């Protein structure tokens, strides 16, 4: 099975304006937030991480929370760590 998860960057900007840190702390880990805050285009990084988390949740097939999934970088390449379940 193949699928594509897309998150509209402008939608992410709207969510950030409306909910700010409350949304960030509910969906992203401290390491993810730290990484994104260093980026020039933070909303694009957030949208990409959110899409990756959604795709992982769908592929994993079991209930897992956004905070249990962490999208990190190593040598410029993203990878996922899943903690918890």
PDB file as gemmi writes it, atoms N, CA and C in Angstrom:
CRYST1    1.000    1.000    1.000  90.00  90.00  90.00 P 1                      
ATOM      1  N   UNK A   1       0.842  -1.170   0.000  1.00  0.00           N  
ATOM      2  CA  UNK A   1       0.000   0.000   0.000  1.00  0.00           C  
ATOM      3  C   UNK A   1       0.895   1.244   0.000  1.00  0.00           C  
ATOM      4  N   UNK A   2       0.545   2.201  -0.804  1.00  0.00           N  
ATOM      5  CA  UNK A   2       1.293   3.448  -0.896  1.00  0.00           C  
ATOM      6  C   UNK A   2       0.330   4.596  -0.655  1.00  0.00           C  
ATOM      7  N   UNK A   3       0.799   5.615   0.040  1.00  0.00           N  
ATOM      8  CA  UNK A   3      -0.041   6.773   0.285  1.00  0.00           C  
ATOM      9  C   UNK A   3       0.809   8.011   0.447  1.00  0.00           C  
ATOM     10  N   UNK A   4       0.166   9.145   0.386  1.00  0.00           N  
ATOM     11  CA  UNK A   4       0.853  10.422   0.543  1.00  0.00           C  
ATOM     12  C   UNK A   4       0.104  11.231   1.594  1.00  0.00           C  
ATOM     13  N   UNK A   5       0.830  11.737   2.560  1.00  0.00           N  
ATOM     14  CA  UNK A   5       0.245  12.618   3.560  1.00  0.00           C  
ATOM     15  C   UNK A   5       0.741  14.028   3.285  1.00  0.00           C  
ATOM     16  N   UNK A   6      -0.173  14.944   3.095  1.00  0.00           N  
ATOM     17  CA  UNK A   6       0.162  16.326   2.777  1.00  0.00           C  
ATOM     18  C   UNK A   6      -0.473  17.230   3.827  1.00  0.00           C  
ATOM     19  N   UNK A   7       0.305  18.190   4.308  1.00  0.00           N  
ATOM     20  CA  UNK A   7      -0.206  19.190   5.238  1.00  0.00           C  
ATOM     21  C   UNK A   7       0.043  20.561   4.612  1.00  0.00           C  
ATOM     22  N   UNK A   8      -1.004  21.339   4.471  1.00  0.00           N  
ATOM     23  CA  UNK A   8      -0.907  22.674   3.898  1.00  0.00           C  
ATOM     24  C   UNK A   8      -0.147  23.583   4.867  1.00  0.00           C  
ATOM     25  N   UNK A   9       0.935  24.180   4.383  1.00  0.00           N  
ATOM     26  CA  UNK A   9       1.763  25.038   5.230  1.00  0.00           C  
ATOM     27  C   UNK A   9       0.954  26.222   5.753  1.00  0.00           C  
ATOM     28  N   UNK A  10       0.095  26.803   4.920  1.00  0.00           N  
ATOM     29  CA  UNK A  10      -0.716  27.939   5.380  1.00  0.00           C  
ATOM     30  C   UNK A  10      -1.694  27.514   6.480  1.00  0.00           C  
ATOM     31  N   UNK A  11      -2.160  26.271   6.407  1.00  0.00           N  
ATOM     32  CA  UNK A  11      -3.029  25.755   7.479  1.00  0.00           C  
ATOM     33  C   UNK A  11      -2.242  25.648   8.780  1.00  0.00           C  
ATOM     34  N   UNK A  12      -0.995  25.190   8.681  1.00  0.00           N  
ATOM     35  CA  UNK A  12      -0.142  25.083   9.864  1.00  0.00           C  
ATOM     36  C   UNK A  12       0.125  26.476  10.446  1.00  0.00           C  
ATOM     37  N   UNK A  13       0.327  27.470   9.584  1.00  0.00           N  
ATOM     38  CA  UNK A  13       0.520  28.845  10.049  1.00  0.00           C  
ATOM     39  C   UNK A  13      -0.706  29.336  10.816  1.00  0.00           C  
ATOM     40  N   UNK A  14      -1.889  29.036  10.292  1.00  0.00           N  
ATOM     41  CA  UNK A  14      -3.129  29.435  10.959  1.00  0.00           C  
ATOM     42  C   UNK A  14      -3.299  28.773  12.314  1.00  0.00           C  
ATOM     43  N   UNK A  15      -2.977  27.501  12.380  1.00  0.00           N  
ATOM     44  CA  UNK A  15      -3.068  26.773  13.644  1.00  0.00           C  
ATOM     45  C   UNK A  15      -2.095  27.370  14.656  1.00  0.00           C  
ATOM     46  N   UNK A  16      -0.884  27.694  14.194  1.00  0.00           N  
ATOM     47  CA  UNK A  16       0.111  28.281  15.097  1.00  0.00           C  
ATOM     48  C   UNK A  16      -0.328  29.652  15.607  1.00  0.00           C  
ATOM     49  N   UNK A  17      -0.931  30.451  14.738  1.00  0.00           N  
ATOM     50  CA  UNK A  17      -1.405  31.772  15.161  1.00  0.00           C  
ATOM     51  C   UNK A  17      -2.545  31.638  16.164  1.00  0.00           C  
ATOM     52  N   UNK A  18      -3.390  30.648  15.930  1.00  0.00           N  
ATOM     53  CA  UNK A  18      -4.570  30.486  16.783  1.00  0.00           C  
ATOM     54  C   UNK A  18      -4.250  29.822  18.122  1.00  0.00           C  
ATOM     55  N   UNK A  19      -3.418  28.772  18.094  1.00  0.00           N  
ATOM     56  CA  UNK A  19      -3.189  27.983  19.304  1.00  0.00           C  
ATOM     57  C   UNK A  19      -1.766  28.061  19.858  1.00  0.00           C  
ATOM     58  N   UNK A  20      -0.809  28.508  19.043  1.00  0.00           N  
ATOM     59  CA  UNK A  20       0.566  28.727  19.495  1.00  0.00           C  
ATOM     60  C   UNK A  20       1.201  27.560  20.221  1.00  0.00           C  
ATOM     61  N   UNK A  21       1.800  27.863  21.359  1.00  0.00           N  
ATOM     62  CA  UNK A  21       2.544  26.862  22.127  1.00  0.00           C  
ATOM     63  C   UNK A  21       1.663  25.714  22.612  1.00  0.00           C  
ATOM     64  N   UNK A  22       0.394  25.984  22.822  1.00  0.00           N  
ATOM     65  CA  UNK A  22      -0.516  24.923  23.282  1.00  0.00           C  
ATOM     66  C   UNK A  22      -0.557  23.784  22.261  1.00  0.00           C  
ATOM     67  N   UNK A  23      -0.660  24.120  20.990  1.00  0.00           N  
ATOM     68  CA  UNK A  23      -0.647  23.117  19.922  1.00  0.00           C  
ATOM     69  C   UNK A  23       0.717  22.448  19.840  1.00  0.00           C  
ATOM     70  N   UNK A  24       1.773  23.261  19.834  1.00  0.00           N  
ATOM     71  CA  UNK A  24       3.135  22.730  19.718  1.00  0.00           C  
ATOM     72  C   UNK A  24       3.420  21.697  20.808  1.00  0.00           C  
ATOM     73  N   UNK A  25       3.105  22.037  22.037  1.00  0.00           N  
ATOM     74  CA  UNK A  25       3.415  21.146  23.161  1.00  0.00           C  
ATOM     75  C   UNK A  25       2.530  19.907  23.184  1.00  0.00           C  
ATOM     76  N   UNK A  26       1.399  19.969  22.535  1.00  0.00           N  
ATOM     77  CA  UNK A  26       0.495  18.822  22.500  1.00  0.00           C  
ATOM     78  C   UNK A  26       0.893  17.808  21.419  1.00  0.00           C  
ATOM     79  N   UNK A  27       1.518  18.290  20.338  1.00  0.00           N  
ATOM     80  CA  UNK A  27       1.799  17.445  19.181  1.00  0.00           C  
ATOM     81  C   UNK A  27       3.276  17.102  19.033  1.00  0.00           C  
ATOM     82  N   UNK A  28       4.160  18.026  19.392  1.00  0.00           N  
ATOM     83  CA  UNK A  28       5.585  17.849  19.135  1.00  0.00           C  
ATOM     84  C   UNK A  28       6.374  17.673  20.427  1.00  0.00           C  
ATOM     85  N   UNK A  29       7.493  16.952  20.321  1.00  0.00           N  
ATOM     86  CA  UNK A  29       8.362  16.743  21.479  1.00  0.00           C  
ATOM     87  C   UNK A  29       9.270  17.958  21.659  1.00  0.00           C  
ATOM     88  N   UNK A  30       9.940  18.021  22.796  1.00  0.00           N  
ATOM     89  CA  UNK A  30      10.843  19.141  23.080  1.00  0.00           C  
ATOM     90  C   UNK A  30      11.963  19.215  22.042  1.00  0.00           C  
ATOM     91  N   UNK A  31      12.506  18.072  21.625  1.00  0.00           N  
ATOM     92  CA  UNK A  31      13.573  18.068  20.614  1.00  0.00           C  
ATOM     93  C   UNK A  31      13.074  18.588  19.273  1.00  0.00           C  
ATOM     94  N   UNK A  32      11.856  18.209  18.903  1.00  0.00           N  
ATOM     95  CA  UNK A  32      11.281  18.682  17.642  1.00  0.00           C  
ATOM     96  C   UNK A  32      11.059  20.192  17.681  1.00  0.00           C  
ATOM     97  N   UNK A  33      10.535  20.682  18.782  1.00  0.00           N  
ATOM     98  CA  UNK A  33      10.275  22.116  18.933  1.00  0.00           C  
ATOM     99  C   UNK A  33      11.588  22.891  18.883  1.00  0.00           C  
ATOM    100  N   UNK A  34      12.598  22.389  19.566  1.00  0.00           N  
ATOM    101  CA  UNK A  34      13.915  23.028  19.567  1.00  0.00           C  
ATOM    102  C   UNK A  34      14.479  23.113  18.146  1.00  0.00           C  
ATOM    103  N   UNK A  35      14.368  22.033  17.390  1.00  0.00           N  
ATOM    104  CA  UNK A  35      14.858  22.004  16.013  1.00  0.00           C  
ATOM    105  C   UNK A  35      14.105  23.004  15.141  1.00  0.00           C  
ATOM    106  N   UNK A  36      12.792  22.999  15.235  1.00  0.00           N  
ATOM    107  CA  UNK A  36      11.953  23.847  14.384  1.00  0.00           C  
ATOM    108  C   UNK A  36      12.187  25.332  14.674  1.00  0.00           C  
ATOM    109  N   UNK A  37      12.372  25.682  15.921  1.00  0.00           N  
ATOM    110  CA  UNK A  37      12.572  27.088  16.278  1.00  0.00           C  
ATOM    111  C   UNK A  37      13.864  27.648  15.684  1.00  0.00           C  
ATOM    112  N   UNK A  38      14.786  26.799  15.310  1.00  0.00           N  
ATOM    113  CA  UNK A  38      16.041  27.233  14.692  1.00  0.00           C  
ATOM    114  C   UNK A  38      15.908  27.411  13.179  1.00  0.00           C  
ATOM    115  N   UNK A  39      14.821  26.967  12.626  1.00  0.00           N  
ATOM    116  CA  UNK A  39      14.617  26.997  11.178  1.00  0.00           C  
ATOM    117  C   UNK A  39      14.075  28.347  10.725  1.00  0.00           C  
ATOM    118  N   UNK A  40      14.491  28.776   9.531  1.00  0.00           N  
ATOM    119  CA  UNK A  40      13.984  30.021   8.957  1.00  0.00           C  
ATOM    120  C   UNK A  40      12.512  29.861   8.600  1.00  0.00           C  
ATOM    121  N   UNK A  41      12.166  28.727   8.017  1.00  0.00           N  
ATOM    122  CA  UNK A  41      10.775  28.439   7.634  1.00  0.00           C  
ATOM    123  C   UNK A  41      10.180  27.413   8.600  1.00  0.00           C  
ATOM    124  N   UNK A  42       9.928  27.858   9.802  1.00  0.00           N  
ATOM    125  CA  UNK A  42       9.467  26.965  10.863  1.00  0.00           C  
ATOM    126  C   UNK A  42       8.161  26.257  10.509  1.00  0.00           C  
ATOM    127  N   UNK A  43       7.219  26.968   9.879  1.00  0.00           N  
ATOM    128  CA  UNK A  43       5.927  26.359   9.551  1.00  0.00           C  
ATOM    129  C   UNK A  43       6.094  25.198   8.576  1.00  0.00           C  
ATOM    130  N   UNK A  44       7.039  25.315   7.649  1.00  0.00           N  
ATOM    131  CA  UNK A  44       7.282  24.220   6.713  1.00  0.00           C  
ATOM    132  C   UNK A  44       7.830  22.995   7.443  1.00  0.00           C  
ATOM    133  N   UNK A  45       8.731  23.229   8.380  1.00  0.00           N  
ATOM    134  CA  UNK A  45       9.278  22.127   9.169  1.00  0.00           C  
ATOM    135  C   UNK A  45       8.198  21.472  10.024  1.00  0.00           C  
ATOM    136  N   UNK A  46       7.340  22.305  10.613  1.00  0.00           N  
ATOM    137  CA  UNK A  46       6.235  21.768  11.420  1.00  0.00           C  
ATOM    138  C   UNK A  46       5.282  20.954  10.555  1.00  0.00           C  
ATOM    139  N   UNK A  47       4.939  21.480   9.402  1.00  0.00           N  
ATOM    140  CA  UNK A  47       4.013  20.780   8.508  1.00  0.00           C  
ATOM    141  C   UNK A  47       4.603  19.436   8.084  1.00  0.00           C  
ATOM    142  N   UNK A  48       5.882  19.415   7.762  1.00  0.00           N  
ATOM    143  CA  UNK A  48       6.539  18.166   7.373  1.00  0.00           C  
ATOM    144  C   UNK A  48       6.558  17.146   8.481  1.00  0.00           C  
ATOM    145  N   UNK A  49       6.851  17.589   9.682  1.00  0.00           N  
ATOM    146  CA  UNK A  49       6.874  16.673  10.827  1.00  0.00           C  
ATOM    147  C   UNK A  49       5.469  16.159  11.141  1.00  0.00           C  
ATOM    148  N   UNK A  50       4.493  17.048  11.058  1.00  0.00           N  
ATOM    149  CA  UNK A  50       3.113  16.635  11.311  1.00  0.00           C  
ATOM    150  C   UNK A  50       2.677  15.586  10.291  1.00  0.00           C  
ATOM    151  N   UNK A  51       2.994  15.818   9.008  1.00  0.00           N  
ATOM    152  CA  UNK A  51       2.643  14.853   7.957  1.00  0.00           C  
ATOM    153  C   UNK A  51       3.331  13.517   8.190  1.00  0.00           C  
ATOM    154  N   UNK A  52       4.593  13.547   8.598  1.00  0.00           N  
ATOM    155  CA  UNK A  52       5.330  12.311   8.871  1.00  0.00           C  
ATOM    156  C   UNK A  52       4.694  11.550  10.039  1.00  0.00           C  
ATOM    157  N   UNK A  53       4.291  12.275  11.065  1.00  0.00           N  
ATOM    158  CA  UNK A  53       3.651  11.632  12.219  1.00  0.00           C  
ATOM    159  C   UNK A  53       2.312  11.007  11.819  1.00  0.00           C  
ATOM    160  N   UNK A  54       1.522  11.741  11.020  1.00  0.00           N  
ATOM    161  CA  UNK A  54       0.244  11.196  10.544  1.00  0.00           C  
ATOM    162  C   UNK A  54       0.452   9.931   9.730  1.00  0.00           C  
ATOM    163  N   UNK A  55       1.435   9.956   8.837  1.00  0.00           N  
ATOM    164  CA  UNK A  55       1.731   8.786   7.997  1.00  0.00           C  
ATOM    165  C   UNK A  55       2.162   7.601   8.855  1.00  0.00           C  
ATOM    166  N   UNK A  56       2.986   7.863   9.861  1.00  0.00           N  
ATOM    167  CA  UNK A  56       3.435   6.783  10.749  1.00  0.00           C  
ATOM    168  C   UNK A  56       2.252   6.172  11.497  1.00  0.00           C  
ATOM    169  N   UNK A  57       1.380   7.016  12.006  1.00  0.00           N  
ATOM    170  CA  UNK A  57       0.214   6.529  12.753  1.00  0.00           C  
ATOM    171  C   UNK A  57      -0.644   5.631  11.866  1.00  0.00           C  
ATOM    172  N   UNK A  58      -0.870   6.051  10.625  1.00  0.00           N  
ATOM    173  CA  UNK A  58      -1.668   5.245   9.697  1.00  0.00           C  
ATOM    174  C   UNK A  58      -0.978   3.920   9.373  1.00  0.00           C  
ATOM    175  N   UNK A  59       0.337   3.961   9.151  1.00  0.00           N  
ATOM    176  CA  UNK A  59       1.084   2.754   8.789  1.00  0.00           C  
ATOM    177  C   UNK A  59       1.238   1.812   9.973  1.00  0.00           C  
ATOM    178  N   UNK A  60       1.384   2.353  11.170  1.00  0.00           N  
ATOM    179  CA  UNK A  60       1.574   1.548  12.376  1.00  0.00           C  
ATOM    180  C   UNK A  60       0.347   0.708  12.677  1.00  0.00           C  
ATOM    181  N   UNK A  61      -0.824   1.261  12.408  1.00  0.00           N  
ATOM    182  CA  UNK A  61      -2.058   0.508  12.528  1.00  0.00           C  
ATOM    183  C   UNK A  61      -2.625   0.365  13.923  1.00  0.00           C  
ATOM    184  N   UNK A  62      -1.971   0.931  14.903  1.00  0.00           N  
ATOM    185  CA  UNK A  62      -2.473   0.893  16.277  1.00  0.00           C  
ATOM    186  C   UNK A  62      -2.517   2.315  16.824  1.00  0.00           C  
ATOM    187  N   UNK A  63      -3.312   2.511  17.855  1.00  0.00           N  
ATOM    188  CA  UNK A  63      -3.421   3.832  18.460  1.00  0.00           C  
ATOM    189  C   UNK A  63      -2.089   4.221  19.103  1.00  0.00           C  
ATOM    190  N   UNK A  64      -1.565   5.320  18.661  1.00  0.00           N  
ATOM    191  CA  UNK A  64      -0.332   5.868  19.215  1.00  0.00           C  
ATOM    192  C   UNK A  64      -0.474   7.387  19.180  1.00  0.00           C  
ATOM    193  N   UNK A  65       0.018   8.059  20.189  1.00  0.00           N  
ATOM    194  CA  UNK A  65      -0.155   9.513  20.244  1.00  0.00           C  
ATOM    195  C   UNK A  65       0.962  10.228  19.484  1.00  0.00           C  
ATOM    196  N   UNK A  66       0.684  11.455  19.094  1.00  0.00           N  
ATOM    197  CA  UNK A  66       1.671  12.251  18.377  1.00  0.00           C  
ATOM    198  C   UNK A  66       2.951  12.421  19.191  1.00  0.00           C  
ATOM    199  N   UNK A  67       2.829  12.553  20.499  1.00  0.00           N  
ATOM    200  CA  UNK A  67       4.005  12.772  21.349  1.00  0.00           C  
ATOM    201  C   UNK A  67       4.873  11.520  21.490  1.00  0.00           C  
ATOM    202  N   UNK A  68       4.322  10.349  21.185  1.00  0.00           N  
ATOM    203  CA  UNK A  68       5.117   9.121  21.238  1.00  0.00           C  
ATOM    204  C   UNK A  68       5.980   8.953  19.994  1.00  0.00           C  
ATOM    205  N   UNK A  69       5.713   9.757  18.982  1.00  0.00           N  
ATOM    206  CA  UNK A  69       6.448   9.698  17.719  1.00  0.00           C  
ATOM    207  C   UNK A  69       7.318  10.946  17.648  1.00  0.00           C  
ATOM    208  N   UNK A  70       8.588  10.731  17.352  1.00  0.00           N  
ATOM    209  CA  UNK A  70       9.508  11.861  17.264  1.00  0.00           C  
ATOM    210  C   UNK A  70      10.221  11.817  15.918  1.00  0.00           C  
ATOM    211  N   UNK A  71      10.120  12.914  15.166  1.00  0.00           N  
ATOM    212  CA  UNK A  71      10.793  13.030  13.876  1.00  0.00           C  
ATOM    213  C   UNK A  71      12.075  13.825  14.117  1.00  0.00           C  
ATOM    214  N   UNK A  72      13.202  13.150  13.954  1.00  0.00           N  
ATOM    215  CA  UNK A  72      14.505  13.743  14.240  1.00  0.00           C  
ATOM    216  C   UNK A  72      15.347  13.816  12.965  1.00  0.00           C  
ATOM    217  N   UNK A  73      16.497  14.450  13.065  1.00  0.00           N  
ATOM    218  CA  UNK A  73      17.419  14.588  11.939  1.00  0.00           C  
ATOM    219  C   UNK A  73      18.759  13.948  12.302  1.00  0.00           C  
ATOM    220  N   UNK A  74      19.349  13.252  11.351  1.00  0.00           N  
ATOM    221  CA  UNK A  74      20.702  12.731  11.518  1.00  0.00           C  
ATOM    222  C   UNK A  74      21.401  12.880  10.174  1.00  0.00           C  
ATOM    223  N   UNK A  75      22.506  13.614  10.170  1.00  0.00           N  
ATOM    224  CA  UNK A  75      23.238  13.893   8.931  1.00  0.00           C  
ATOM    225  C   UNK A  75      22.329  14.517   7.869  1.00  0.00           C  
ATOM    226  N   UNK A  76      21.412  15.382   8.316  1.00  0.00           N  
ATOM    227  CA  UNK A  76      20.525  16.072   7.390  1.00  0.00           C  
ATOM    228  C   UNK A  76      19.338  15.266   6.902  1.00  0.00           C  
ATOM    229  N   UNK A  77      19.206  14.037   7.393  1.00  0.00           N  
ATOM    230  CA  UNK A  77      18.104  13.173   6.934  1.00  0.00           C  
ATOM    231  C   UNK A  77      17.145  12.912   8.086  1.00  0.00           C  
ATOM    232  N   UNK A  78      15.834  13.010   7.812  1.00  0.00           N  
ATOM    233  CA  UNK A  78      14.857  12.740   8.883  1.00  0.00           C  
ATOM    234  C   UNK A  78      14.704  11.249   9.137  1.00  0.00           C  
ATOM    235  N   UNK A  79      14.430  10.926  10.388  1.00  0.00           N  
ATOM    236  CA  UNK A  79      14.092   9.564  10.782  1.00  0.00           C  
ATOM    237  C   UNK A  79      13.099   9.631  11.935  1.00  0.00           C  
ATOM    238  N   UNK A  80      12.415   8.529  12.173  1.00  0.00           N  
ATOM    239  CA  UNK A  80      11.377   8.493  13.210  1.00  0.00           C  
ATOM    240  C   UNK A  80      11.778   7.556  14.343  1.00  0.00           C  
ATOM    241  N   UNK A  81      11.541   8.023  15.551  1.00  0.00           N  
ATOM    242  CA  UNK A  81      11.655   7.181  16.741  1.00  0.00           C  
ATOM    243  C   UNK A  81      10.273   7.130  17.367  1.00  0.00           C  
ATOM    244  N   UNK A  82       9.840   5.929  17.734  1.00  0.00           N  
ATOM    245  CA  UNK A  82       8.542   5.766  18.384  1.00  0.00           C  
ATOM    246  C   UNK A  82       8.788   5.232  19.787  1.00  0.00           C  
ATOM    247  N   UNK A  83       8.261   5.938  20.747  1.00  0.00           N  
ATOM    248  CA  UNK A  83       8.425   5.543  22.158  1.00  0.00           C  
ATOM    249  C   UNK A  83       7.053   5.219  22.731  1.00  0.00           C  
ATOM    250  N   UNK A  84       7.044   4.411  23.742  1.00  0.00           N  
ATOM    251  CA  UNK A  84       5.783   4.080  24.380  1.00  0.00           C  
ATOM    252  C   UNK A  84       5.288   2.735  23.917  1.00  0.00           C  
ATOM    253  N   UNK A  85       4.116   2.721  23.323  1.00  0.00           N  
ATOM    254  CA  UNK A  85       3.509   1.477  22.867  1.00  0.00           C  
ATOM    255  C   UNK A  85       4.388   0.853  21.832  1.00  0.00           C  
TER     256      UNK A  85                                                      
END                                                                             
